[in-house]
Amino acid sequence: MGEKHPIERFSSSAVTYNPTFILSTSSAQDAELDRPYQIANPHQKQDLSITIGHDVWIGNNVTLATGISIGNGAVIATRAVVTKDVPPYAVVAGVPAKVVKYRFSETEIENLTEIQWWNYAYTDFKEIKADAEPKELCDKLREKIESGSIERYEPSMVKFHEVFD
């Protein structure tokens, strides 16, 4: 969505917050100014990043506001406009997006968040059914972790230039 404009000012134009904005160079030169306007309080830089958790599904044509976080396991419906943080395992839809439901119960969400299944290799799940309920998955995975039969999966970093050089 881009940067938040300072709508509390007389103008939300970049002329009020961007010191490199060129309004009219010739007008500034005629007035003997080194720039065509003065910024009393420069617009502060904003964090434009978006944080997306693990195992998130984002539908087609979704619009995401800058600075938001999308929790693990969340689902963003097609064409949603997400303007606020999305909680873990929430299903959101609409304009603006609102929580429609949660994929699992509060206890199941806590267990999935605690176990962090996404930190283990898929091969560690070979005795767990793909359609296992969250409790079953967490119980079996916890057993494997506590027994030491599996370890956190830490793949090596792949550098873009090494693959596509």
N, C-alpha and C positions, 0 to 999 in steps of 0.2 A: 504494500500500500504506500510505502514511502514515508517520508519524514512528517511529523506533526507540525502543521503551520501555526504560528502564534496568533490565533484568532482574537485574542484579547487586545491586540494593537489596532491602531486606526486602519492599518492595511495588513493583510496576511501575505502580501507580496514579499519575495526575497529581498526587495529593496530595503526592508526594515531590519533584516538580520544577516544578510550575506555581504561581508565587506568587499568581496570581489565582484559583486553584481555591478554591471555597467548600465546605468540608466541612460545617460547621454554624455558621452565624452566631450562633444563639442560644447555643450552647455556648461560642463564643469570647467573646461578651459577658459570659456568666456568669463566665468565668475572667479577665475584664478584659484580653483580648488584642486587639490590633488585627487579627489574623488568627488562624484556628483552629489553626495549626501553625507550626513553624519549619523553614526549609529550610537545612540545613547547607551543602550543595554544590548549588546550582541546576543542573538539567539544562541542558547547553549546547544552544543552537539548532543545528539540523542543516540542511544544504543539502538541501532536499526536491526540487530540480529534477532533471529527467531530460533528458539530452542525446541527441538523435536525429540521426544523420548523414543524408547525402544518399542518396536512392534506397533507402530502407529499406522493407521490406514487413512489416507487422504484421498477423497473422491476427486472427480474431474472438475475443473473450473472453479476451484476453491480460491478465495481471496483471504490472505492472512495479513493482519496488521503487524507492523514492526514492533519489536520488543516483547512479543508474547511468548509463552511457553506452552507446549502441548505435552501433556503427561503420557507416561508409558501406557501402551495398550489402547489409547484413545482412537475413536473413529470420527472422522470429519465427513459429513454427508456432502454429496455433489452439490456444487454451487453455493455452499455455505460461505458467509462472510464472517470470519472469526476476528473479533475485536478485543477479546479478553482471554486470559489464560484458560486452558482446558484441563480439567482435573484428570488424573490417571483413570483409565478404563471408562471414561465418559463417552457417550455417543452424542454428538452435537449436530444441529442442523438449523437452517434458516438464515434470515437476514434481519438483524444480526444473529449470529449463531447462539443458540441456547442449548443447555443440556436437556436432551429428550429422555434419556435413561442412562443407567450404568450397565455395563456388560455383565457384571458379577456383583455379589453381595459385598458389603463392607469388609467382612471377615476374609472373603476370598481375595479381595483387592489387597488387603494387608498382607496376606500370605504370599501372593504373587510378587508384591513389591519387596518383601523381605527375602525371598528365595532368589530373586533376580535370575530367573531361568535363562535369560538371553546371554548370560555370561558363561554358558556351557555349550560345548559342541553338540551338534545335532546327533552325532553318533552316541552320545551319552544317554540318549532317550530311547535306545533300541528296545528296552523292555516296557516302555510306557506307550500306551495306545495314543494315536494322534488325536482321538476324540475324548481323551480322558477329562474328567471333571477337574477343575482347578485344585480341589482338595487332594484328589488322588495324585495328580502330577506333583504337587508340592510335597506330599508325604513321601513319595517314592524318590524324588530328587533329593530331599533332605536326608533320607537314609543313605543314598549313594555318597553325598557330601561328607556326612558324619563318619562313614566307614572308610573314607579315603579312596574309594574305588573310582572317583572322578575328581578332576581338578578344574579350576577356572580356566576357560579357554582364552588364550592370549595370542591371537594370530600376529604374524609379523606385518609390519607396515608395508603397504604397496605404494610406491611413488609413481605418480602419473607419468612423469617423463621417462621412467624406466620401462613402462609398459608400452607407451605410445611414442617412442622416440623415432 
